[in-house]
Amino acid sequence: MEYRIAIINSSSYGKIFPNHIERLKKIGLVKHFTVDQQIDGKELAELLHGYNIIISSVTPFFTKKFFEYKDELILIARHGIGYNNIDLEAAKKHDTVVTIVPALVERDAVAENNITNLLAVMRKTKQSNDRVKANRWEDRAQFVGHTLFNKTVGIIGIGNTGSCVCEIVRNGFRCNVLAYDPYKSKMYIERYGAKKVGFEELLQKSDVICLCANLTKENYHMISHDEVMKMKDNVYISNCARGALVDEKAIISALRSGKIAGFATDVLEEEPGRSDHPYLEFDNVIMTPHTSAYTMECLEEMGEKCVRDVEMIIDGKLPERAVQAISVYIKE
């Protein structure tokens, strides 16, 4: 079989570690594609006609319609830990294996950036740095921030990334940690030193809220106007999970009113973000371009995992972390 490999919407794959591309080229033709994240399924299928292996970012969306029009597709390897942009039932019906990067690969990097961005907002790092660049050192009294030490931190989603955030804030900053996660037991949560609470209790008692949940139909816009109103005044929020966990209009409204003291986000509901995004009207917002996993250590292993997936699938073996594992292409 002739193999053609499409790398889609990944700004980093093969750029920092070109050896990953070289290994893929030994297997077949390799080409990068950049498409609109909302591209129609049929249009996407036609664009990728003849490509039977895909390495994809968090977008575009591989819908039922995409699979209906796509010719032979052996593998979609996600260059990341989530798979909410892929219709797994449709993939199964069309014998396409879907794989993801094991969550532990990204755990430390994403958790670290959640706290990094949070601290930048709480300590007004960007504003004070900008003032120094403008030769305004003497304005430093305008940039008195808040410490993270000893605060009550609410973590929404205490799985892979959330548990690491918990360890950082509890062990490093002596925080009292509350955790909301309907899929984790009290015993599991207490292992990391947090207290299992309901959603409303977390909103009402937290000085700081860290979003670390996967995106599902159930938690889409889980933080909206009503939820913000239940929070403490002058709350800080950091999101390095998925942009659509929050209703951006609700966040903007709360930033304008002063209800939210600072907001840090590495993700948006619609990416890429641009300079006219409403978040950027506010000095107390830090927005980074979905770079939480962008450490040399993390990207090297993520890229390596995708290459291994491709190498294994052409050998008829099921790759590690296959979330849609049934396929005629697996010999074992």
C-alpha positions in Angstrom: 0.0 0.0 0.0 1.2 3.5 -0.8 1.0 5.8 2.3 0.3 9.6 2.2 0.5 11.5 5.5 -1.4 14.8 6.1 -0.4 17.0 9.1 -3.3 19.3 9.8 -3.5 22.6 11.7 -0.3 21.9 13.7 2.0 24.9 13.9 4.7 23.0 15.6 4.8 19.5 14.3 8.2 18.8 12.6 9.4 22.4 12.9 11.3 22.0 16.2 12.1 18.3 15.8 12.6 17.7 12.0 13.7 14.1 12.6 10.0 13.3 13.2 9.2 14.4 9.6 12.2 12.6 8.3 11.0 9.3 9.8 7.5 9.9 8.4 9.0 10.6 4.9 10.5 7.1 5.0 7.0 5.8 5.1 5.4 8.0 2.5 4.6 11.4 1.2 4.2 14.1 3.9 2.3 17.4 3.5 1.2 20.1 6.0 -2.3 21.5 5.7 -3.8 24.6 7.4 -7.6 24.8 7.3 -10.4 26.7 8.9 -11.4 25.0 12.2 -15.0 25.0 11.1 -14.4 23.6 7.5 -17.3 21.5 6.2 -16.8 17.8 6.4 -17.2 17.1 2.7 -14.8 19.9 1.8 -12.2 18.6 4.2 -12.6 15.1 2.8 -12.1 16.3 -0.7 -9.1 18.3 0.3 -7.5 15.2 1.9 -8.4 12.9 -0.9 -5.7 10.2 -1.2 -4.2 10.8 2.2 -4.7 7.7 4.3 -2.9 8.8 7.5 -3.7 12.0 9.4 -1.8 13.7 12.2 -4.1 16.4 13.5 -4.2 19.2 16.0 -7.3 20.1 18.2 -9.0 21.2 14.9 -10.5 20.7 12.4 -13.5 18.5 13.2 -13.6 15.1 11.7 -17.4 14.7 11.6 -19.7 11.9 10.4 -20.0 13.9 7.1 -16.3 13.9 6.7 -16.1 10.1 7.0 -18.9 9.6 4.6 -17.0 11.4 1.9 -13.4 10.4 2.8 -11.7 7.7 0.9 -9.6 5.1 2.7 -8.3 6.4 6.0 -6.3 4.1 8.2 -5.3 6.4 11.1 -6.0 9.8 12.7 -3.2 10.4 15.3 -4.1 13.4 17.5 -1.1 15.6 18.3 -2.5 16.1 21.7 -4.5 14.4 24.5 -8.1 15.2 23.5 -10.3 13.7 20.8 -13.5 15.7 21.0 -12.9 16.9 17.4 -13.3 13.3 16.1 -16.6 11.4 15.7 -15.4 8.1 17.1 -18.5 6.1 15.9 -18.0 7.3 12.4 -14.3 6.4 12.6 -15.2 2.9 13.8 -17.7 2.5 11.0 -15.0 3.4 8.5 -12.2 1.3 10.1 -10.2 4.3 11.1 -8.0 3.9 14.2 -7.9 7.1 16.3 -5.1 7.6 18.8 -4.1 10.3 21.3 -1.0 11.3 23.2 -1.0 9.8 26.7 -2.1 12.4 29.1 1.0 12.1 31.3 3.1 13.5 28.4 1.4 16.9 28.7 0.6 16.8 32.4 3.5 18.8 33.9 3.8 21.3 31.1 0.1 22.2 31.0 -0.3 22.4 34.7 2.8 24.5 35.0 1.4 27.0 32.4 -1.9 27.2 34.2 -0.1 28.4 37.3 2.4 30.6 35.3 -0.4 32.5 33.6 -2.3 32.8 36.8 0.7 34.2 38.7 1.4 36.7 35.8 -2.2 38.0 36.3 -2.1 38.0 40.1 1.3 39.8 40.2 0.6 42.1 37.3 3.7 41.0 35.6 2.9 42.0 32.0 1.7 45.5 33.0 4.8 46.3 35.1 7.1 44.9 32.5 5.5 47.1 29.8 5.9 50.1 32.1 9.6 49.4 32.5 9.9 49.2 28.7 8.2 52.6 28.5 10.9 54.0 30.8 8.3 54.4 33.6 10.0 52.5 36.5 8.7 55.0 38.9 5.1 53.8 38.3 5.8 50.6 40.2 3.3 51.4 43.0 0.5 51.0 40.5 1.3 47.3 40.2 0.7 45.9 43.7 -0.7 42.4 43.1 -2.0 39.5 45.2 -0.1 36.5 46.4 -1.2 33.0 45.6 0.1 31.7 49.0 -2.6 30.5 51.4 -5.5 31.2 49.1 -8.5 28.9 48.6 -8.1 27.4 45.1 -10.9 25.7 43.3 -9.9 23.2 40.6 -12.6 22.2 38.1 -11.6 18.8 36.7 -9.0 17.0 38.8 -7.8 14.3 36.4 -4.4 14.4 34.8 -3.7 18.1 34.6 -5.9 19.1 37.5 -4.2 16.8 39.9 -0.8 18.3 39.0 -2.2 21.8 39.5 -3.4 20.6 42.9 0.0 19.3 43.9 1.6 22.6 42.8 -0.7 25.0 44.7 -1.0 22.8 47.8 2.6 21.8 48.2 4.2 24.9 46.7 1.9 27.6 47.8 0.2 26.2 50.9 -3.2 26.6 49.4 -6.5 25.2 50.6 -7.7 23.2 47.6 -11.3 22.5 46.7 -12.0 20.1 43.7 -15.1 19.6 41.6 -15.1 16.5 39.4 -18.1 14.3 39.2 -16.0 11.5 37.7 -13.5 11.3 40.6 -14.1 9.7 44.0 -13.6 11.4 47.3 -10.7 9.0 48.0 -9.0 9.8 44.7 -9.3 13.6 45.3 -8.0 13.4 48.9 -4.9 11.5 47.6 -3.8 14.9 46.2 -4.7 16.8 49.3 -7.9 18.4 48.0 -11.4 18.4 49.3 -14.2 17.0 47.0 -17.0 19.6 46.8 -20.0 20.4 44.7 -19.9 22.8 41.9 -21.7 25.6 43.7 -19.6 25.3 46.8 -16.4 25.6 44.7 -17.8 28.8 43.0 -18.8 30.4 46.3 -15.7 29.6 48.3 -12.7 29.9 45.9 -10.4 32.9 45.7 -8.9 31.4 42.6 -10.4 29.0 40.1 -8.3 26.8 37.8 -10.1 25.1 34.9 -8.6 21.7 34.0 -11.6 19.8 32.7 -12.1 18.0 29.4 -14.8 19.6 27.1 -18.0 17.6 26.8 -21.6 18.4 25.8 -22.5 18.5 29.5 -19.9 21.1 30.5 -20.0 23.4 27.5 -20.1 27.0 28.9 -20.2 25.6 32.4 -18.9 29.1 33.6 -21.5 31.6 32.4 -23.3 34.6 33.9 -25.1 32.8 36.7 -22.0 30.9 37.7 -19.9 34.1 37.8 -22.4 35.8 40.0 -22.0 33.0 42.6 -18.3 33.6 42.8 -16.5 35.7 45.3 -15.8 39.3 44.4 -12.3 39.8 42.9 -11.9 36.2 41.9 -9.0 35.1 39.7 -9.6 32.5 37.0 -7.0 30.5 34.9 -8.0 28.3 32.0 -5.5 26.0 30.2 -8.1 23.4 29.3 -10.6 24.3 26.6 -11.9 27.7 25.7 -15.6 26.6 25.5 -15.7 25.7 29.1 -16.4 29.4 29.7 -19.0 31.7 28.1 -16.7 34.5 26.8 -19.4 37.1 27.0 -19.9 36.3 30.7 -16.2 36.6 31.4 -16.0 39.9 29.5 -19.0 41.3 31.4 -17.4 40.3 34.8 -14.1 41.8 33.8 -15.9 45.1 33.0 -17.8 45.1 36.3 -14.7 44.2 38.3 -16.2 41.0 39.6 -13.3 39.1 38.1 -10.0 40.6 39.3 -8.0 38.8 36.6 -8.4 36.2 33.9 -5.6 34.0 32.4 -6.4 31.8 29.4 -4.3 29.7 27.0 -7.4 28.7 25.0 -10.4 30.2 23.2 -13.7 28.8 22.0 -12.7 29.8 18.5 -9.0 29.7 17.6 -6.8 31.4 16.5 -7.5 34.5 18.5 -6.7 37.9 17.0 -5.7 41.3 18.3 -9.3 42.5 18.3 -10.5 39.8 20.7 -12.5 41.5 23.5 -10.3 39.9 26.2 -7.4 42.0 25.1 -9.2 45.2 26.0 -8.3 44.5 29.6 -4.9 44.9 31.3 -5.8 42.2 33.9 -6.1 39.5 31.2 -3.2 37.3 30.0 -3.9 35.4 26.8 -1.4 32.9 25.4 -1.8 31.2 22.0 -2.6 27.6 23.1 1.0 27.0 24.1 0.6 25.2 27.5 2.1 22.0 26.0 4.9 24.0 24.2 7.9 22.9 26.1 10.8 21.2 24.3 10.4 18.2 26.5 6.7 17.9 25.9 6.7 18.5 22.1 9.5 16.0 21.6 7.6 13.2 23.2 4.3 14.3 21.6 5.9 14.2 18.1 7.6 10.9 18.9 4.3 9.4 19.9 2.6 10.3 16.6 5.5 8.9 14.6 5.3 5.6 16.6 1.6 5.5 15.9 2.1 5.7 12.2 5.0 3.2 12.3 2.9 0.7 14.2 -0.3 1.0 12.2 1.5 0.3 8.9 2.9 -2.8 10.6 -0.6 -3.9 11.5 -0.1 -3.3 15.2 -2.5 -1.3 17.4 -0.8 1.9 18.7 -0.7 2.9 22.4 -3.7 5.0 23.5 -6.0 4.1 20.7 -9.5 5.4 21.6 -11.0 3.9 18.5 -9.2 0.6 18.3 -11.3 -1.6 16.0 -10.1 -1.7 12.5 -9.5 -4.2 9.7 -6.0 -2.8 9.4 -4.9 -4.3 12.8 -3.4 -7.8 12.3 -3.1 -8.7 15.9 
